[in-house]
């Protein structure tokens, strides 16, 4: 059995969810609903909020592998700090990559991250995401942080070719109200946000969640973007390759898998969309005959 003490508190709670009593589920739900901040309140405040006794809270804390309520809070604070580490902070604690065989060793580290991602994201969770994104009756709105928006861009470029109703939101918040006002009840908002999180994304997610309607998906890391507090679905990916720079390889692999799965959900519709798309694209100025023949053009 996996050692719970090596996992973030959120993951530990989810791991024991099926074995919690009714009172313990109240505690778990309260902590997860406003993670990690509810867990940083006093034990008396948490007891009042949940209607559960302090001894029950102590038993719950022990069940998730903490040495007491203060230990729970120390670990939650450590998670908050970990989520704000910069490349300079990470450099001081990195495991050096051997320069004599740098590329193969780095690829080995990334491969470990990819295997961890495959174990972390369940098939059921992947299916939920794919089904939401493949539903052509839903508009899809995408946005990422300062760095992770490049992943949203990559994803949206492919989704545009697969189906309609794709909106890659601009990074300037001045233009967000237009998109929020456009969102309908069945629509999907997909946010990418990894550590050194973008505060504006959390505010955007909170604003969207206040309106009944759109489903919010947040793709983040195990330390959790603040935007996850407003999410309907959270995908927490491994990003730590033991260097000064976090890796987005797991996020890109997930996105590529979703591209393939979404495109194949209704391949006949996808094929028609691509044919129509390319027919217009190739008729635009700037496309020479080689490109029309399929040479020298990217996917």
Residue, then its C-alpha position, 0 to 999 in steps of 0.5 A: x500500500x502506498x505510504x500516505x505520508x508521502x502524498x499531499x493532504x488532499x490526495x490522502x483524504x481522497x485515498x481514504x474516502x471510502x473508509x470514512x465515517x459519516x462524521x469524518x466525511x463532513x470534515x473531509x468535505x469541509x476541508x476539500x471545499x475550501x482547500x487548504x484554508x479550512x484546514x488552517x482554521x482552529x480545531x474549534x472553528x472546524x468543529x463548529x463549521x462541521x458540527x463534529x466534535x474535536x475528538x472526531x477531528x483528531x481521529x480523522x487527522x490520524x486516519x490520513x497519516x498526520x500526527x495531530x491537528x497541528x501536524x496537519x496544519x504544518x503540512x498544509x502550510x508546507x504545501x502552500x509554500x511548495x506551490x509558490x517555489x520559483x526556479x531559483x528556489x527549486x535550483x537550491x534543492x535540485x538533484x543535479x543532472x549528469x552533464x556527461x549524459x544529460x539528455x538521456x538522464x533528463x528524458x529518464x526523469x521525464x519518463x518517471x513523471x509521465x508514468x506517475x501521471x498515468x497512475x494519477x489520472x484514472x481512466x474514469x477521470x480521463x473519460x469524463x474530460x474527453x466526453x465533456x470536450x467532445x460534446x459538440x453542443x457545449x462551447x469550450x473556453x480555454x485559458x492558462x497562466x503566464x507560461x501554461x497558456x501556451x498549452x491552452x494555445x496548443x490545445x485550442x489550435x487542434x480543437x478548432x480543427x476538430x469541432x466548433x465552439x472553441x474560444x481561447x480567451x485572451x490573457x488580458x482580463x479586460x476582455x474576459x467579461x465578453x467571454x463570461x457573458x457568452x458562457x451558457x449552462x452546458x459550456x466548459x471552461x478549461x483552465x491550466x495553472x501550475x505553481x507560482x499560480x496566476x491569481x487572476x485565474x482564481x478570480x476568473x474561476x470564482x466569477x464563473x462559478x457564481x453564475x449557474x452554468x458552465x462546468x469548470x475544469x482546472x488542470x494543475x499540479x499536486x499543490x493545487x492552483x487557487x482556481x481549483x477551489x471553484x472547479x467542478x473537475x480537478x486534474x492534479x498532474x506531476x510536474x517535478x523533474x528534480x530540476x530548477x524548471x518544472x516539466x509540462x510533459x505530463x500536461x502535454x501528454x494529457x492534452x495530446x491524448x485528449x486531442x486524439x480521443x475527442x477527434x475519434x469520438x465522432x470521426x465522421x464529423x471530425x473528418x468533415x470539419x478538417x476537410x472544410x477547414x483546410x478547403x478554406x485555409x488553403x484558399x487563403x493568400x500565402x498558401x503556395x502549390x506545395x502546401x496545397x499538395x500537402x508539402x511543407x505544412x504543419x498539422 
